[in-house]
Amino acid sequence: PSAGDRGPGPPRGRMEANGERDGVMDGYTAKRVFTMGYTYTYDDVILHPGHIDFAAHDVSLASKLSKNITLSVPILSSPMDTVTGADMAAAMAQQGGMGFIHYNNTIEEQAQAVALAKSCPAFLGCPLEPIVVTPETTLKDLEAELDLSDSSRYPSVLVTDTGRIGGALKGVLTTSDVDLLTGDKVSIKISDVMTKAADLVSACVEDGEASARDVLAKSKKGRVPLLSKSSALVGVMERELLKQQLFGCPAAAGVPTVNSTGK
């Protein structure tokens, strides 16, 4: 950084490995910047690359956020209601950082947002809130709940015994299951038209993201449900969303920020 009008200009020279100054150096050390008693704004700081005697890939950006939480990249999203919600927190974790849920809501709402962020597998291509219903749900009720303007175009709907993530997968409902249906849909249950679980290609979430992608690619399907070893539904990997995140976004900056259970 350049001191400008805030103080004397930085000394020039280089710093030895042991921290002793050999002559003067071109700029300030990080320690000097953060302990000199005043701060800088973005335009005050210029980072100059210097010579290194090691490869760039040998550099670790891992940083301790707390005693028990380590981030692979030191990137956080702001705890503001217009910045960080459950979706941003999950996206930051996928990139190796972390998002802080803002406190402009009740404790219950904050807990709900944290639980929602943690419910999403740390895999690319997985929507944060997949649609999950019970087999007894009727098509009419589903269309009303989703407010579908075109009932011939359905999003991917996962069907479990509980109607929630964590339940036993019973099937999947897609457009091809309903696009040729005619007549009144009031009494048609999803269980009558869905693709049954036995006919689906699924992936085990414990096998990792690479394995899930491989299953999706080889299946040539639009989506692959992600199951735990106990056959509980964990999430779903969608082909279009995966392509968007792989090819439409920068590569992940680091290893996803997850706990011992992958959450």
C-alpha angles and dihedrals in degrees: 000000000000116000094214110173093342098082145318118328119263118272119250130232134063139291122236121230091255091059096254116132117243101202107313133320136232102251135344129300118245089250091056093048094052097042104041093095102249135064139233133226125223096273093051095064129072119178113214117199114230137195117283129188096212137061119273092235089062090067116101119205092186110138134186109241092177138345092283103024123077122182120207088213124026096236125129133176119228121262092239127129090232093050116033125043129140092287094052092045091053092046092050091050090051088056094050097260133089140242125219115220109228122241099225089110139052124294088248091054091048091051090049092052092049091048090049093050091049092049092065116090111242090241128115114246095038117120115225096229112025116189110257125180139163124260089248094062112112124228090240092055091046093051091049093048093049093040091227111192090191110040091190091067114066128181116227107286120195118209122208134166091251099036089239142089107274095043126111112279112245101171149303129261119210137164093270089060094059110019094097097042116119134188131032115346096192095102100031109111121210089236088064096059108021125107104258121240091244089063095048130095110229137175131221110240092210089063090069139243096290091055092049091051090049091052090049093049095048094045092055087212127138093238142010122206114230114224134185122234087264089057093250116146111253101169144299133264112217122203098217094047091047091052091048093051095042099046104020098049135051117268116271111279094219149342112311116265104242138143128240091283094051094254 
